């Protein structure tokens, strides 16, 4: 039944795209896809008739649903019939309000996934965010994973645009593989769009007072100030740069792009600040996890003033043979970042503890639990006023349960946290 639904969705969405001919923006990468999608949407939404993929609609089912403009009915047969009816109406009747631009996340888990998605929608603009170790489990090497993601860039038409993160080595390799016009972005001076003079507001206003991130975009030698309100983390800066590059590719000027970025809202579970019990502060980065994104989050943790810094880290899944090395690398790095207490969740996370202990962290400051349910009460009991707590782990570790346990307003969990729908709860 699933294969039949996939086939129907593929055929219907291809016909819809052929009929309406929207400009397609495809976004892929190991991390940062959703944050980048939201930044691109923030830049474009006031100027164009646009639709973006929602939730995790980035696979062989979710991508066609975005094209059709329908929610997933999951296991409801009647619901799927209504989806097919909606698609048929788009095909047989003209919808004057159909989006002129579609922003599509294009996620991959296994070899061949990108080929399948590209057969449905071939983007006019492709964004490659970051090639890391997430989803390495089904690939023979990081290079094989990179090549799968790079198919997006290779398939952009000659008159399209390839927007590439210059700072990431894996992404940067794809620059020469593109036939399209290339716009690079990053902190590196060689990138076409650069972020300079980055300032986190807590550096000036003290703890528990995050306002956002200020920086300047350098493009064609011109510096334009940007403010990202209520956002934390370098990933948000990269997302904003990718959004700006997309706006430039579509003919927007850098000033209106800067103004549009004020509307950028970081997705749930991506470096969001949440007030905790006992006058503590939580950095909620529970959407997913892989070594580079953990180390980036720890780098931010180091820069925020706090009485104590606590890292609550779960297993990083889907790393394949790189799992042990990746976890140990995080452990070695976190002690250098000034973490006072380390609380680990899951069997693989033991290697984080081993890496931290080898670097010099006292074993008395390292604690381990098999799952998030067992860990959450321990975290709650150990909190003290003024603590800053980073909580992060792969989706399967359900680290948002710990955030919910220690947030000061748990009744706002559905509004603020990931995975609060009935199917998860």
QUIBELCOR-V657659 format. One record per residue. N is the residue number from 1. RES is the residue in one small letter. SS is DSSP state (hx for helix, st for strand, lp for the rest). PHI is phi as a letter, one per 20 degrees, with the letter a starting at -180 (999 if undefined). D_CENTER is the distance of its C-alpha to the mean C-alpha in Angstrom with 2 decimals. Layout:
BEGIN
N;RES;SS;PHI;D_CENTER, N;RES;SS;PHI;D_CENTER
END
This chain:
BEGIN
1;x;lp;999;30.50, 2;x;hx;f;26.80, 3;x;hx;f;27.74, 4;x;hx;f;29.98, 5;x;hx;f;27.32, 6;x;hx;g;24.93, 7;x;hx;f;27.84, 8;x;hx;f;28.79, 9;x;hx;f;25.30, 10;x;hx;f;25.13, 11;x;hx;f;28.59, 12;x;hx;f;28.25, 13;x;hx;f;24.99, 14;x;hx;f;26.50, 15;x;hx;f;29.61, 16;x;hx;f;27.78, 17;x;hx;f;25.94, 18;x;hx;f;29.30, 19;x;hx;f;31.04, 20;x;hx;e;28.85, 21;x;lp;l;27.44, 22;x;lp;f;24.35, 23;x;st;f;22.47, 24;x;st;d;19.32, 25;x;st;d;16.10, 26;x;st;d;14.10, 27;x;st;c;10.57, 28;x;st;c;9.84, 29;x;lp;q;8.75, 30;x;lp;f;8.34, 31;x;lp;c;5.01, 32;x;lp;n;3.06, 33;x;hx;f;4.46, 34;x;hx;f;4.23, 35;x;hx;f;4.54, 36;x;hx;f;6.81, 37;x;hx;g;8.39, 38;x;hx;f;9.33, 39;x;hx;f;10.72, 40;x;hx;f;12.60, 41;x;hx;f;13.87, 42;x;hx;f;15.05, 43;x;hx;f;16.91, 44;x;hx;e;18.55, 45;x;lp;f;19.29, 46;x;lp;e;22.55, 47;x;lp;d;23.98, 48;x;lp;c;23.30, 49;x;lp;f;23.57, 50;x;st;c;20.03, 51;x;st;c;17.99, 52;x;st;d;14.29, 53;x;lp;f;13.03, 54;x;lp;d;12.54, 55;x;lp;l;11.35, 56;x;lp;d;10.38, 57;x;lp;f;12.94, 58;x;lp;c;11.93, 59;x;lp;c;14.94, 60;x;lp;f;18.70, 61;x;lp;d;19.25, 62;x;hx;f;16.31, 63;x;hx;f;16.49, 64;x;hx;f;20.24, 65;x;hx;f;19.94, 66;x;hx;f;17.92, 67;x;hx;g;20.74, 68;x;hx;f;23.29, 69;x;lp;n;21.73, 70;x;lp;c;22.19, 71;x;lp;e;20.64, 72;x;lp;f;20.93, 73;x;lp;e;24.35, 74;x;lp;l;23.50, 75;x;lp;d;27.00, 76;x;lp;e;29.05, 77;x;hx;f;31.41, 78;x;hx;f;32.47, 79;x;hx;f;28.90, 80;x;hx;f;28.36, 81;x;hx;f;31.68, 82;x;hx;f;30.57, 83;x;hx;f;27.43, 84;x;hx;f;29.79, 85;x;hx;f;32.22, 86;x;hx;f;29.64, 87;x;hx;f;28.78, 88;x;hx;f;32.52, 89;x;hx;f;33.23, 90;x;hx;f;30.77, 91;x;hx;f;32.64, 92;x;hx;e;36.18, 93;x;lp;c;35.90, 94;x;lp;e;34.47, 95;x;lp;e;31.67, 96;x;lp;f;32.08, 97;x;lp;e;28.86, 98;x;lp;f;26.60, 99;x;lp;g;23.62, 100;x;lp;e;24.35, 101;x;st;c;20.74, 102;x;st;d;18.10, 103;x;st;d;14.39, 104;x;st;d;13.35, 105;x;st;f;10.24, 106;x;lp;c;11.97, 107;x;lp;e;10.95, 108;x;lp;c;13.63, 109;x;lp;d;15.20, 110;x;lp;c;18.69, 111;x;lp;g;20.82, 112;x;lp;n;21.70, 113;x;hx;f;18.66, 114;x;hx;f;17.85, 115;x;hx;g;21.58, 116;x;hx;f;21.66, 117;x;hx;f;18.94, 118;x;hx;f;20.62, 119;x;hx;f;23.91, 120;x;hx;e;22.68, 121;x;lp;c;21.08, 122;x;lp;e;21.64, 123;x;lp;f;19.52, 124;x;lp;e;21.40, 125;x;st;c;18.47, 126;x;st;d;15.91, 127;x;st;d;12.84, 128;x;st;d;12.00, 129;x;lp;e;9.18, 130;x;lp;a;9.94, 131;x;lp;d;12.18, 132;x;lp;c;12.33, 133;x;lp;d;13.84, 134;x;lp;f;11.64, 135;x;lp;m;13.88, 136;x;hx;f;16.73, 137;x;hx;g;18.96, 138;x;hx;d;20.36, 139;x;lp;d;20.75, 140;x;lp;f;23.75, 141;x;lp;a;22.04, 142;x;hx;f;19.06, 143;x;hx;f;20.94, 144;x;hx;f;21.17, 145;x;hx;f;17.43, 146;x;hx;g;17.12, 147;x;hx;f;19.88, 148;x;hx;f;18.31, 149;x;hx;f;15.18, 150;x;hx;f;17.68, 151;x;hx;g;19.58, 152;x;hx;g;17.47, 153;x;hx;f;18.77, 154;x;hx;f;22.22, 155;x;lp;e;22.61, 156;x;lp;f;22.11, 157;x;lp;f;25.59, 158;x;lp;g;27.74, 159;x;lp;e;27.56, 160;x;lp;e;23.80, 161;x;st;c;21.15, 162;x;st;d;18.83, 163;x;st;d;16.24, 164;x;st;c;15.32, 165;x;st;f;13.82, 166;x;lp;f;17.23, 167;x;lp;f;16.47, 168;x;lp;e;15.01, 169;x;hx;g;18.09, 170;x;hx;f;16.72, 171;x;hx;f;15.40, 172;x;hx;f;18.58, 173;x;lp;f;20.80, 174;x;lp;e;19.92, 175;x;hx;g;21.50, 176;x;hx;f;24.94, 177;x;hx;e;24.03, 178;x;lp;e;23.47, 179;x;lp;e;26.39, 180;x;lp;e;24.66, 181;x;st;f;24.55, 182;x;st;d;21.96, 183;x;st;c;20.20, 184;x;st;d;18.54, 185;x;st;b;16.56, 186;x;st;q;16.12, 187;x;lp;e;18.22, 188;x;lp;f;20.82, 189;x;lp;f;23.99, 190;x;lp;e;24.13, 191;x;lp;f;21.07, 192;x;lp;f;22.16, 193;x;st;d;19.96, 194;x;st;c;19.82, 195;x;st;d;18.80, 196;x;st;c;21.90, 197;x;st;l;23.41, 198;x;st;f;20.24, 199;x;st;c;21.41, 200;x;st;e;19.83, 201;x;lp;f;22.19, 202;x;hx;f;22.89, 203;x;hx;f;24.61, 204;x;hx;d;27.27, 205;x;hx;d;27.42, 206;x;lp;n;27.21, 207;x;lp;f;25.46, 208;x;lp;l;24.14, 209;x;lp;b;23.98, 210;x;lp;f;20.57, 211;x;lp;d;20.72, 212;x;st;q;17.87, 213;x;st;c;17.50, 214;x;st;d;20.16, 215;x;st;a;20.31, 216;x;st;d;22.04, 217;x;st;e;20.92, 218;x;st;d;23.56, 219;x;st;b;24.34, 220;x;lp;l;27.76, 221;x;lp;m;29.11, 222;x;st;d;28.36, 223;x;st;d;26.42, 224;x;st;c;24.79, 225;x;st;f;23.65, 226;x;st;c;20.30, 227;x;st;c;19.49, 228;x;st;d;16.15, 229;x;st;f;17.62, 230;x;lp;l;16.37, 231;x;lp;c;13.28, 232;x;lp;c;12.99, 233;x;lp;o;11.52, 234;x;hx;f;11.66, 235;x;hx;g;7.99, 236;x;hx;f;9.03, 237;x;hx;f;12.04, 238;x;hx;f;10.61, 239;x;hx;f;8.78, 240;x;hx;f;12.24, 241;x;hx;f;14.08, 242;x;hx;f;12.54, 243;x;hx;f;13.42, 244;x;hx;f;16.77, 245;x;hx;f;17.44, 246;x;hx;f;16.97, 247;x;hx;f;19.34, 248;x;hx;f;21.78, 249;x;hx;f;21.79, 250;x;lp;e;22.80, 251;x;lp;n;25.52, 252;x;lp;e;24.28, 253;x;lp;e;25.62, 254;x;hx;f;23.71, 255;x;hx;f;25.34, 256;x;hx;f;24.23, 257;x;hx;f;20.66, 258;x;hx;g;20.85, 259;x;hx;f;22.24, 260;x;hx;f;19.64, 261;x;hx;f;16.77, 262;x;hx;f;18.54, 263;x;hx;e;17.33, 264;x;lp;f;13.61, 265;x;lp;d;12.31, 266;x;lp;f;9.20, 267;x;lp;f;7.93, 268;x;lp;g;9.73, 269;x;lp;m;9.14, 270;x;lp;d;6.91, 271;x;lp;l;9.93, 272;x;st;e;12.23, 273;x;st;e;15.94, 274;x;st;c;18.18, 275;x;st;f;21.92, 276;x;st;d;23.38, 277;x;hx;f;26.91, 278;x;hx;l;29.65, 279;x;hx;l;28.23, 280;x;st;d;25.22, 281;x;st;c;21.70, 282;x;st;d;18.56, 283;x;st;e;15.18, 284;x;st;e;13.05, 285;x;st;c;10.01, 286;x;lp;e;10.84, 287;x;lp;f;8.05, 288;x;lp;a;8.21, 289;x;lp;b;9.75, 290;x;lp;b;11.25, 291;x;hx;g;13.86, 292;x;hx;f;12.47, 293;x;hx;f;9.59, 294;x;hx;f;12.46, 295;x;hx;f;14.81, 296;x;hx;f;12.82, 297;x;hx;f;12.73, 298;x;hx;f;16.39, 299;x;hx;f;17.22, 300;x;hx;f;16.32, 301;x;hx;g;18.27, 302;x;hx;f;21.21, 303;x;hx;e;21.49, 304;x;lp;e;21.82, 305;x;lp;f;25.43, 306;x;lp;a;26.20, 307;x;lp;f;29.16, 308;x;st;c;27.33, 309;x;st;d;23.88, 310;x;st;d;22.77, 311;x;st;d;19.94, 312;x;st;d;19.37, 313;x;st;c;17.53, 314;x;st;d;17.35, 315;x;lp;g;17.60, 316;x;lp;d;14.97, 317;x;lp;e;15.68, 318;x;lp;m;15.94, 319;x;lp;e;16.96, 320;x;hx;m;20.41, 321;x;hx;f;23.13, 322;x;hx;e;20.88, 323;x;hx;g;20.31, 324;x;hx;f;23.20, 325;x;hx;f;22.75, 326;x;hx;f;19.05, 327;x;hx;f;19.86, 328;x;hx;f;22.92, 329;x;hx;f;21.20, 330;x;hx;f;18.99, 331;x;hx;f;22.27, 332;x;hx;f;24.15, 333;x;hx;f;21.66, 334;x;hx;f;21.24, 335;x;hx;f;24.99, 336;x;hx;f;25.12, 337;x;lp;e;22.58, 338;x;lp;n;25.16, 339;x;lp;f;23.98, 340;x;lp;e;27.08, 341;x;st;c;26.30, 342;x;st;c;24.11, 343;x;st;d;23.60, 344;x;st;d;22.36, 345;x;st;c;21.59, 346;x;lp;o;22.29, 347;x;lp;f;24.54, 348;x;lp;f;22.30, 349;x;lp;f;21.47, 350;x;hx;g;25.17, 351;x;hx;f;24.52, 352;x;hx;f;22.40, 353;x;hx;f;25.56, 354;x;hx;f;27.79, 355;x;hx;f;25.97, 356;x;hx;f;26.14, 357;x;hx;f;29.80, 358;x;hx;f;30.71, 359;x;hx;e;29.45, 360;x;lp;p;31.57, 361;x;lp;f;29.96, 362;x;lp;f;32.67, 363;x;hx;f;32.43, 364;x;hx;f;33.58, 365;x;hx;d;30.23, 366;x;st;d;28.22, 367;x;st;c;28.02, 368;x;st;c;26.85, 369;x;st;c;26.40, 370;x;lp;f;25.95, 371;x;lp;b;23.50, 372;x;hx;f;21.78, 373;x;hx;f;24.80, 374;x;hx;f;27.14, 375;x;hx;e;25.15, 376;x;hx;f;24.55, 377;x;hx;f;28.21, 378;x;hx;f;28.64, 379;x;hx;f;25.83, 380;x;hx;g;27.43, 381;x;hx;f;30.87, 382;x;hx;e;29.94, 383;x;lp;f;28.31, 384;x;lp;c;30.43, 385;x;lp;g;30.43, 386;x;lp;n;28.31, 387;x;st;f;25.92, 388;x;st;d;22.30, 389;x;st;c;20.16, 390;x;st;e;16.75, 391;x;st;c;15.59, 392;x;st;b;13.01, 393;x;lp;a;13.23, 394;x;lp;f;12.25, 395;x;hx;g;12.22, 396;x;hx;f;15.88, 397;x;hx;e;16.99, 398;x;lp;l;16.55, 399;x;lp;f;16.15, 400;x;hx;f;15.79, 401;x;hx;f;19.54, 402;x;hx;f;20.28, 403;x;hx;g;18.59, 404;x;hx;f;20.67, 405;x;hx;f;23.73, 406;x;hx;d;23.69, 407;x;st;f;22.33, 408;x;lp;f;25.29, 409;x;lp;c;24.72, 410;x;hx;f;23.84, 411;x;hx;f;25.04, 412;x;hx;e;21.96, 413;x;hx;g;19.68, 414;x;hx;f;19.08, 415;x;hx;f;18.17, 416;x;hx;d;15.90, 417;x;lp;d;14.48, 418;x;lp;f;12.44, 419;x;lp;l;14.73, 420;x;lp;d;17.82, 421;x;lp;f;19.22, 422;x;lp;g;22.56, 423;x;lp;f;21.35, 424;x;lp;e;19.44, 425;x;lp;f;22.09
END
